[in-house]
Amino acid sequence: MPVKIESVTPRSPAAKAGIKAGETLVAINGNPINDSLDYGFYTFDPVLSFELDTRTVTVKKKDDYDEIGLNFETYLMDKKQTCRNKCIFCFIDQLPKGMRETLYFKDDDSRLSFLQGNYITLTNMSDADIDRIIRMKLNVNVSVHTTNPELRVKMLNNKNAGKVLDYIPRMAENGIVMNCQIVLCKGWNDGDELRRTLSDLTALYPEVQSIAVVPFGASKFRDGLTQIEMHDKQSALEAIRIIEEFGDKLEAEHGDRVVYPADEFFLLAGLPVPDSSYYGSFDQYENGVGMWAYLRDGFLECLDEVEDDGSVINRSIATGKLAKPLMSELAEETMKRFPSVKISVYEINNRFFGETITVAGLVTGNDLISQLTPFKAELGDALLIPKTMLKADEPVFLDNVTVSEAEAALGVEIVAVGDEPEDLIEAMLG
Protein backbone atom coordinates (compact mmCIF):
# COMPACT_ATOMS: atom_id res chain seq x y z
CA MET A 1 0.00 0.00 0.00
CA PRO A 2 1.81 3.17 -1.16
CA VAL A 3 2.14 5.84 1.55
CA LYS A 4 2.01 9.60 1.06
CA ILE A 5 4.97 11.58 2.43
CA GLU A 6 3.67 14.31 4.75
CA SER A 7 6.94 16.26 5.15
CA VAL A 8 10.70 15.95 4.78
CA THR A 9 13.11 16.97 7.53
CA PRO A 10 15.50 19.70 6.31
CA ARG A 11 19.11 18.62 5.68
CA SER A 12 18.22 14.96 6.20
CA PRO A 13 19.40 12.21 3.78
CA ALA A 14 15.94 12.25 2.16
CA ALA A 15 16.06 16.02 1.69
CA LYS A 16 19.56 15.84 0.22
CA ALA A 17 18.31 13.19 -2.22
CA GLY A 18 15.60 15.60 -3.37
CA ILE A 19 12.51 13.80 -2.04
CA LYS A 20 9.58 16.21 -1.64
CA ALA A 21 6.52 16.37 0.61
CA GLY A 22 3.44 15.14 -1.24
CA GLU A 23 5.25 12.39 -3.11
CA THR A 24 4.19 8.80 -2.53
CA LEU A 25 6.53 6.10 -1.26
CA VAL A 26 5.93 2.78 -3.02
CA ALA A 27 8.95 0.57 -2.27
CA ILE A 28 12.48 0.54 -0.87
CA ASN A 29 15.13 -1.64 -2.54
CA GLY A 30 12.31 -3.40 -4.35
CA ASN A 31 10.36 -4.18 -1.16
CA PRO A 32 6.78 -2.82 -1.00
CA ILE A 33 6.21 -0.45 1.95
CA ASN A 34 2.87 -0.89 3.72
CA ASP A 35 3.52 0.53 7.18
CA SER A 36 6.14 1.63 9.70
CA LEU A 37 7.42 -1.90 10.27
CA ASP A 38 8.31 -2.33 6.60
CA TYR A 39 9.78 1.16 6.55
CA GLY A 40 11.98 0.56 9.62
CA PHE A 41 13.14 -2.86 8.45
CA TYR A 42 14.02 -1.92 4.87
CA THR A 43 15.74 1.42 5.64
CA PHE A 44 18.57 -0.06 7.66
CA ASP A 45 21.18 -0.19 4.89
CA PRO A 46 23.36 2.89 4.19
CA VAL A 47 22.45 3.07 0.48
CA LEU A 48 18.77 2.79 -0.43
CA SER A 49 16.73 2.91 -3.63
CA PHE A 50 13.42 4.69 -2.97
CA GLU A 51 10.69 3.96 -5.51
CA LEU A 52 8.29 6.92 -5.53
CA ASP A 53 5.07 7.28 -7.50
CA THR A 54 6.77 8.98 -10.46
CA ARG A 55 10.49 8.28 -10.06
CA THR A 56 13.24 6.35 -8.27
CA VAL A 57 15.70 8.12 -5.95
CA THR A 58 18.91 6.90 -4.29
CA VAL A 59 19.25 7.89 -0.63
CA LYS A 60 22.62 7.67 1.14
CA LYS A 61 23.03 7.62 4.93
CA LYS A 62 26.16 8.23 7.00
CA ASP A 63 25.57 4.97 8.89
CA ASP A 64 22.93 2.28 9.40
CA TYR A 65 21.22 4.20 12.23
CA ASP A 66 21.03 7.58 10.51
CA GLU A 67 17.44 8.88 10.31
CA ILE A 68 16.08 9.06 6.75
CA GLY A 69 14.02 12.20 7.37
CA LEU A 70 10.65 11.24 5.88
CA ASN A 71 7.53 11.99 7.96
CA PHE A 72 4.09 10.49 7.42
CA GLU A 73 0.57 11.37 8.48
CA THR A 74 0.46 8.75 11.24
CA TYR A 75 3.02 7.00 13.41
CA LEU A 76 2.12 3.64 11.87
CA MET A 77 1.85 5.06 8.31
CA ASP A 78 -1.54 3.34 8.42
CA LYS A 79 -4.70 3.21 10.56
CA LYS A 80 -4.62 1.31 13.86
CA GLN A 81 -6.15 -2.14 13.74
CA THR A 82 -9.17 -2.41 16.02
CA CYS A 83 -9.97 -5.45 18.13
CA ARG A 84 -12.26 -8.04 16.54
CA ASN A 85 -13.02 -9.76 19.84
CA LYS A 86 -15.74 -9.35 22.44
CA CYS A 87 -13.77 -10.66 25.42
CA ILE A 88 -15.84 -11.55 28.47
CA PHE A 89 -13.34 -9.65 30.68
CA CYS A 90 -12.74 -6.57 28.48
CA PHE A 91 -12.45 -3.46 30.65
CA ILE A 92 -13.36 -1.11 27.82
CA ASP A 93 -16.82 -2.72 27.69
CA GLN A 94 -17.13 -1.78 31.37
CA LEU A 95 -16.65 1.95 30.84
CA PRO A 96 -19.61 4.29 31.33
CA LYS A 97 -20.77 6.61 28.56
CA GLY A 98 -19.52 10.16 28.24
CA MET A 99 -15.77 9.67 28.76
CA ARG A 100 -12.97 10.66 26.35
CA GLU A 101 -13.54 9.13 22.93
CA THR A 102 -10.03 7.66 22.83
CA LEU A 103 -10.77 5.54 25.91
CA TYR A 104 -13.28 3.46 23.94
CA PHE A 105 -10.83 2.47 21.19
CA LYS A 106 -10.04 -1.25 21.35
CA ASP A 107 -6.50 -1.76 20.08
CA ASP A 108 -5.33 -5.17 18.85
CA ASP A 109 -2.59 -3.99 16.50
CA SER A 110 0.38 -6.31 16.14
CA ARG A 111 2.63 -3.44 15.08
CA LEU A 112 2.10 -1.72 18.43
CA SER A 113 3.19 -4.94 20.12
CA PHE A 114 6.62 -4.58 18.53
CA LEU A 115 6.83 -0.79 18.72
CA GLN A 116 5.25 -0.03 22.10
CA GLY A 117 4.92 -3.36 23.93
CA ASN A 118 1.13 -3.70 23.58
CA TYR A 119 -0.39 -7.16 24.03
CA ILE A 120 -2.28 -8.71 21.11
CA THR A 121 -4.64 -11.68 20.77
CA LEU A 122 -3.39 -12.67 17.26
CA THR A 123 -6.99 -12.75 15.95
CA ASN A 124 -6.21 -9.85 13.60
CA MET A 125 -3.29 -11.70 12.06
CA SER A 126 -2.82 -13.83 8.95
CA ASP A 127 -0.19 -16.34 7.85
CA ALA A 128 1.48 -13.52 5.91
CA ASP A 129 1.69 -11.42 9.09
CA ILE A 130 3.35 -14.28 10.95
CA ASP A 131 5.78 -14.78 8.05
CA ARG A 132 6.72 -11.11 8.31
CA ILE A 133 7.31 -11.40 12.08
CA ILE A 134 9.59 -14.38 11.48
CA ARG A 135 11.42 -12.67 8.61
CA MET A 136 12.00 -9.52 10.66
CA LYS A 137 12.78 -11.42 13.90
CA LEU A 138 10.36 -9.30 15.93
CA ASN A 139 9.48 -9.97 19.58
CA VAL A 140 5.77 -10.28 20.34
CA ASN A 141 3.57 -9.75 23.42
CA VAL A 142 0.58 -12.11 23.30
CA SER A 143 -2.69 -12.08 25.25
CA VAL A 144 -3.20 -15.84 25.45
CA HIS A 145 -5.66 -16.35 28.35
CA THR A 146 -6.05 -20.04 27.52
CA THR A 147 -4.53 -22.59 25.15
CA ASN A 148 -7.78 -24.56 25.03
CA PRO A 149 -9.08 -23.62 21.53
CA GLU A 150 -12.78 -24.11 22.35
CA LEU A 151 -12.53 -22.17 25.61
CA ARG A 152 -10.59 -19.36 23.94
CA VAL A 153 -13.37 -19.00 21.33
CA LYS A 154 -15.88 -18.60 24.18
CA MET A 155 -13.75 -16.20 26.22
CA LEU A 156 -12.87 -13.97 23.25
CA ASN A 157 -16.20 -14.43 21.48
CA ASN A 158 -14.34 -14.87 18.19
CA LYS A 159 -14.64 -18.02 16.09
CA ASN A 160 -10.99 -17.68 14.97
CA ALA A 161 -9.58 -17.27 18.48
CA GLY A 162 -8.77 -20.97 18.77
CA LYS A 163 -7.24 -21.41 15.32
CA VAL A 164 -4.67 -18.65 15.77
CA LEU A 165 -3.19 -20.42 18.81
CA ASP A 166 -1.19 -22.40 16.22
CA TYR A 167 0.78 -19.21 15.55
CA ILE A 168 2.40 -19.38 19.00
CA PRO A 169 4.38 -22.64 18.53
CA ARG A 170 5.09 -21.64 14.94
CA MET A 171 6.70 -18.41 16.08
CA ALA A 172 8.59 -20.23 18.84
CA GLU A 173 9.97 -22.77 16.34
CA ASN A 174 11.39 -19.86 14.37
CA GLY A 175 13.08 -18.19 17.35
CA ILE A 176 10.52 -15.45 17.99
CA VAL A 177 10.61 -14.36 21.65
CA MET A 178 7.23 -13.90 23.33
CA ASN A 179 5.90 -12.47 26.57
CA CYS A 180 2.46 -13.90 27.34
CA GLN A 181 -0.45 -12.69 29.43
CA ILE A 182 -3.33 -14.59 31.06
CA VAL A 183 -6.32 -12.71 32.50
CA LEU A 184 -7.57 -15.23 35.03
CA CYS A 185 -11.35 -15.46 35.28
CA LYS A 186 -12.76 -17.46 38.17
CA GLY A 187 -14.65 -20.51 36.93
CA TRP A 188 -13.41 -20.08 33.35
CA ASN A 189 -9.68 -20.48 32.77
CA ASP A 190 -8.47 -21.20 36.30
CA GLY A 191 -7.76 -24.54 38.01
CA ASP A 192 -6.98 -27.36 35.55
CA GLU A 193 -7.43 -25.01 32.59
CA LEU A 194 -4.69 -22.79 34.01
CA ARG A 195 -2.46 -25.84 34.42
CA ARG A 196 -3.07 -26.78 30.78
CA THR A 197 -2.23 -23.27 29.56
CA LEU A 198 0.93 -23.00 31.64
CA SER A 199 2.02 -26.48 30.58
CA ASP A 200 1.59 -25.61 26.88
CA LEU A 201 3.33 -22.23 27.14
CA THR A 202 6.25 -23.21 29.38
CA ALA A 203 7.00 -26.09 27.01
CA LEU A 204 8.02 -23.37 24.53
CA TYR A 205 10.69 -21.88 26.83
CA PRO A 206 12.98 -19.99 26.18
CA GLU A 207 11.05 -18.44 23.26
CA VAL A 208 8.16 -17.90 25.68
CA GLN A 209 10.36 -15.93 28.06
CA SER A 210 7.71 -14.78 30.55
CA ILE A 211 4.07 -15.34 31.47
CA ALA A 212 1.99 -13.00 33.63
CA VAL A 213 -1.21 -14.20 35.30
CA VAL A 214 -3.38 -11.25 36.30
CA PRO A 215 -6.81 -11.26 38.00
CA PHE A 216 -10.01 -10.26 36.23
CA GLY A 217 -11.16 -6.79 37.27
CA ALA A 218 -14.80 -5.69 37.24
CA SER A 219 -16.20 -2.18 37.27
CA LYS A 220 -19.75 -1.46 38.41
CA PHE A 221 -20.79 -0.94 34.78
CA ARG A 222 -21.26 -4.59 33.79
CA ASP A 223 -24.99 -4.63 33.04
CA GLY A 224 -25.67 -7.03 30.16
CA LEU A 225 -22.15 -8.49 30.23
CA THR A 226 -21.06 -12.02 31.10
CA GLN A 227 -21.22 -12.58 34.84
CA ILE A 228 -17.81 -13.45 36.29
CA GLU A 229 -17.05 -13.93 39.96
CA MET A 230 -14.39 -11.72 41.50
CA HIS A 231 -11.34 -13.42 42.94
CA ASP A 232 -11.28 -13.90 46.71
CA LYS A 233 -8.63 -15.06 49.17
CA GLN A 234 -9.20 -18.74 48.40
CA SER A 235 -9.09 -18.42 44.61
CA ALA A 236 -6.01 -16.16 44.87
CA LEU A 237 -4.22 -18.76 47.01
CA GLU A 238 -5.14 -21.50 44.52
CA ALA A 239 -3.88 -19.41 41.56
CA ILE A 240 -0.58 -18.68 43.32
CA ARG A 241 -0.17 -22.37 44.19
CA ILE A 242 -0.55 -23.44 40.55
CA ILE A 243 1.65 -20.65 39.22
CA GLU A 244 4.42 -21.36 41.72
CA GLU A 245 4.23 -25.09 40.95
CA PHE A 246 5.35 -24.24 37.40
CA GLY A 247 7.64 -21.39 38.45
CA ASP A 248 9.53 -23.54 40.96
CA LYS A 249 10.02 -26.28 38.35
CA LEU A 250 11.34 -23.86 35.73
CA GLU A 251 13.62 -22.13 38.19
CA ALA A 252 15.09 -25.48 39.23
CA GLU A 253 15.62 -26.48 35.59
CA HIS A 254 16.63 -23.17 34.01
CA GLY A 255 17.29 -20.68 36.81
CA ASP A 256 14.32 -18.64 35.56
CA ARG A 257 10.80 -18.66 37.04
CA VAL A 258 9.19 -17.56 33.72
CA VAL A 259 5.62 -17.53 35.11
CA TYR A 260 4.50 -14.98 37.70
CA PRO A 261 1.32 -13.95 39.53
CA ALA A 262 0.39 -10.28 39.48
CA ASP A 263 1.09 -8.44 42.74
CA GLU A 264 -2.65 -8.23 43.33
CA PHE A 265 -2.90 -12.00 43.81
CA PHE A 266 -0.48 -11.88 46.76
CA LEU A 267 -2.42 -9.02 48.34
CA LEU A 268 -5.76 -10.78 47.83
CA ALA A 269 -4.32 -13.94 49.35
CA GLY A 270 -2.93 -12.08 52.35
CA LEU A 271 0.61 -13.17 51.51
CA PRO A 272 3.74 -10.99 51.56
CA VAL A 273 4.82 -9.79 48.13
CA PRO A 274 8.20 -11.38 47.22
CA ASP A 275 11.34 -9.26 46.99
CA SER A 276 13.00 -8.19 43.74
CA SER A 277 15.07 -11.36 43.35
CA TYR A 278 11.86 -13.32 42.69
CA TYR A 279 11.08 -11.39 39.48
CA GLY A 280 14.21 -11.89 37.43
CA SER A 281 14.39 -9.23 34.72
CA PHE A 282 10.92 -7.80 35.51
CA ASP A 283 9.72 -8.76 32.01
CA GLN A 284 6.08 -8.33 33.07
CA TYR A 285 6.43 -5.10 35.08
CA GLU A 286 3.85 -3.27 32.95
CA ASN A 287 1.33 -6.02 33.76
CA GLY A 288 1.53 -5.27 37.47
CA VAL A 289 3.99 -8.08 38.10
CA GLY A 290 6.79 -7.04 40.46
CA MET A 291 5.82 -3.36 40.64
CA TRP A 292 5.49 -3.55 44.43
CA ALA A 293 8.90 -5.21 44.91
CA TYR A 294 10.64 -2.98 42.38
CA LEU A 295 9.40 0.20 44.01
CA ARG A 296 9.83 -0.96 47.62
CA ASP A 297 13.32 -2.42 47.26
CA GLY A 298 14.56 0.34 44.97
CA PHE A 299 13.12 3.05 47.22
CA LEU A 300 14.76 1.71 50.39
CA GLU A 301 18.08 1.27 48.60
CA CYS A 302 18.01 4.82 47.24
CA LEU A 303 16.87 6.22 50.59
CA ASP A 304 20.11 4.95 52.14
CA GLU A 305 22.02 7.35 49.88
CA VAL A 306 20.09 10.49 50.92
CA GLU A 307 21.52 12.65 53.70
CA ASP A 308 19.25 14.43 56.16
CA ASP A 309 19.79 18.19 55.88
CA GLY A 310 17.08 18.96 58.44
CA SER A 311 14.61 20.43 55.93
CA VAL A 312 11.05 20.71 57.21
CA ILE A 313 8.75 19.07 54.67
CA ASN A 314 5.02 18.38 54.85
CA ARG A 315 3.56 16.49 51.88
CA SER A 316 0.81 14.01 51.17
CA ILE A 317 0.27 11.07 48.82
CA ALA A 318 -3.01 9.98 47.20
CA THR A 319 -3.19 6.43 45.87
CA GLY A 320 -5.57 3.53 45.31
CA LYS A 321 -6.50 0.80 47.77
CA LEU A 322 -4.01 -1.67 46.25
CA ALA A 323 -0.92 0.52 46.76
CA LYS A 324 -1.96 2.12 50.07
CA PRO A 325 -0.09 -0.37 52.32
CA LEU A 326 3.13 0.03 50.32
CA MET A 327 2.93 3.82 50.22
CA SER A 328 2.30 3.87 53.97
CA GLU A 329 5.32 1.62 54.57
CA LEU A 330 7.59 3.84 52.48
CA ALA A 331 6.25 7.02 54.08
CA GLU A 332 6.81 5.63 57.58
CA GLU A 333 10.35 4.56 56.73
CA THR A 334 11.08 8.02 55.31
CA MET A 335 9.75 9.80 58.41
CA LYS A 336 11.74 7.46 60.66
CA ARG A 337 14.96 8.42 58.91
CA PHE A 338 14.08 12.11 58.46
CA PRO A 339 12.43 13.40 61.66
CA SER A 340 11.55 16.81 60.20
CA VAL A 341 9.61 15.25 57.28
CA LYS A 342 5.88 14.50 57.41
CA ILE A 343 4.27 12.36 54.71
CA SER A 344 0.53 11.60 54.95
CA VAL A 345 -0.94 8.83 52.79
CA TYR A 346 -4.59 8.86 51.67
CA GLU A 347 -6.44 5.94 50.12
CA ILE A 348 -8.89 6.95 47.39
CA ASN A 349 -11.77 4.51 46.98
CA ASN A 350 -12.94 4.16 43.40
CA ARG A 351 -16.55 5.28 43.55
CA PHE A 352 -16.57 6.12 39.85
CA PHE A 353 -15.84 2.59 38.55
CA GLY A 354 -16.82 0.76 41.73
CA GLU A 355 -14.79 -0.16 44.78
CA THR A 356 -13.76 -3.51 43.28
CA ILE A 357 -11.34 -1.43 41.17
CA THR A 358 -8.35 -0.86 43.44
CA VAL A 359 -5.49 0.31 41.19
CA ALA A 360 -4.28 3.90 41.48
CA GLY A 361 -4.21 4.41 37.70
CA LEU A 362 -8.03 4.32 37.51
CA VAL A 363 -8.67 6.92 40.23
CA THR A 364 -10.65 9.85 38.81
CA GLY A 365 -10.35 13.55 39.49
CA ASN A 366 -13.79 13.82 41.10
CA ASP A 367 -13.08 10.92 43.46
CA LEU A 368 -9.78 12.56 44.41
CA ILE A 369 -11.43 15.92 45.09
CA SER A 370 -14.47 14.63 46.98
CA GLN A 371 -12.51 12.31 49.26
CA LEU A 372 -9.67 14.72 50.03
CA THR A 373 -11.77 17.87 50.54
CA PRO A 374 -12.31 17.07 54.27
CA PHE A 375 -8.51 16.94 54.65
CA LYS A 376 -7.65 20.12 52.71
CA ALA A 377 -5.95 21.70 55.71
CA GLU A 378 -3.75 18.64 56.22
CA LEU A 379 -2.42 18.06 52.70
CA GLY A 380 0.75 20.06 53.27
CA ASP A 381 2.58 21.95 50.54
CA ALA A 382 2.13 19.32 47.80
CA LEU A 383 -0.09 16.36 46.95
CA LEU A 384 1.71 13.53 45.18
CA ILE A 385 -0.17 11.29 42.75
CA PRO A 386 1.15 8.58 40.38
CA LYS A 387 1.43 9.84 36.83
CA THR A 388 -0.65 6.84 35.73
CA MET A 389 -3.73 8.67 37.05
CA LEU A 390 -3.35 11.13 34.18
CA LYS A 391 -3.60 10.99 30.41
CA ALA A 392 -0.20 10.14 28.93
CA ASP A 393 0.27 13.44 27.10
CA GLU A 394 -1.97 15.80 29.08
CA PRO A 395 -2.61 16.69 32.78
CA VAL A 396 -6.16 15.30 32.71
CA PHE A 397 -7.80 12.57 34.81
CA LEU A 398 -9.97 9.82 33.32
CA ASP A 399 -13.16 11.78 33.99
CA ASN A 400 -11.79 14.87 32.18
CA VAL A 401 -11.07 16.79 35.39
CA THR A 402 -7.82 18.70 34.85
CA VAL A 403 -4.97 18.86 37.36
CA SER A 404 -5.42 22.63 37.65
CA GLU A 405 -9.12 22.13 38.52
CA ALA A 406 -8.19 19.61 41.21
CA GLU A 407 -5.50 21.97 42.56
CA ALA A 408 -8.01 24.81 42.78
CA ALA A 409 -10.56 22.61 44.55
CA LEU A 410 -8.08 21.23 47.09
CA GLY A 411 -5.91 24.32 47.49
CA VAL A 412 -2.64 22.45 47.00
CA GLU A 413 -0.08 21.86 44.27
CA ILE A 414 -0.45 18.42 42.68
CA VAL A 415 2.74 16.64 41.60
CA ALA A 416 2.50 13.68 39.20
CA VAL A 417 5.23 11.20 40.15
CA GLY A 418 7.00 8.85 37.72
CA ASP A 419 7.41 5.08 38.06
CA GLU A 420 11.00 4.95 39.31
CA PRO A 421 11.92 4.77 43.03
CA GLU A 422 14.09 7.88 42.59
CA ASP A 423 11.05 9.79 41.31
CA LEU A 424 9.10 9.06 44.50
CA ILE A 425 12.01 9.95 46.79
CA GLU A 426 12.59 13.23 44.96
CA ALA A 427 8.87 14.09 45.15
CA MET A 428 8.67 13.21 48.84
CA LEU A 429 11.80 15.08 49.90
CA GLY A 430 11.66 17.91 47.39
Buried (B, 14 or more C-beta within 10 A) or exposed (E): EBBEBEBBEEEBBBBEBEBEEEBEBBBBEEEEBBBBBBBBBBBEEEEBBBBBEEEEBEBEBEEEEBEBBBBBEEEBBBEBBEBBBBBBBBBEBBBEEEBBEEEEEBBBBBBBBBBEEBBBBBBBBEEEBBEBBBEBEBBBBBBBBBBBEEBBBBBBBBEBBBBBBEBBBBBBEBEBBBBBBBBBBBEBBBBEBBBBBBEBBBEBBEBBBBBBBBBBBBBBBBEEBBEBEEBEEEBBBBBBEBBBEBBEBBBEEEEBBBBBBBBBBBBBBEBEBBEBEBBBEBBBBBBBBBBBBBBBBBBBEBBEEBEEEEEEBBBBBBBBBBBBBBBBBBBEBBBEEBEEBBBBBBBBBBBBBBEBBBBBBBBBBBBBBBBBEEBEEEBBEBBBBBBBBBBEEEBBBBBBBBBEBBBEBBEBBBBBBEBBBEBBBBBBBE
